[in-house]
Amino acid sequence: MAVDTIEDMVETFSFLDDWDDRYRYLIELGRELTPYPEEFRDDAHKVQGCVSQVWLHTEIGEGDDPVLNFYGDSDAHIVSGLVAITLALFSNHKASEILELDHTKTFDDIGLQEHLTPQRANGLRSMVGRIKAIAENAHKT
């Protein structure tokens, strides 16, 4: 079952009644991530602030407001699922759109904020912060 849009993910989460099912779905999303290239498993691509290891690679398109595509992975199953949600939310958007995107609404719609441990929530914030910083640097106004 390949789910590739954030809308599909939010809808699936809304159908799952208990958090055991949601965690299983989160793990499944992590397993469906595009394989992450070994050459980007280094300190330059590692997201600081995550308890688990998380790597993030960005492809930046052309122009003053380029489209950004993100690739990521983690060494932890649930965190890999969080990476999958984050990538689905932010990838394939212009830098300016990423900067304007209200990620907290999407995370609230899924119910992530209240069901993540403080360490995972900090890691998620670090990932989003890194993505927003990349978008800020890529957007030339």
Buried (B, 14 or more C-beta within 10 A) or exposed (E): EEBEEBEEBBEBBEEBEEEEEBBBBBBBBBEEBEEBEEEBBEEEBBBEBBBBEBBBBBEBEEEEBBBBBBBBBBEBBBBBBBBBBBBBBBBEBBBBBBBEBEBEEBBEBBBBEEEBEEEBBBBBBBBBEBBBEBBEEBBEE
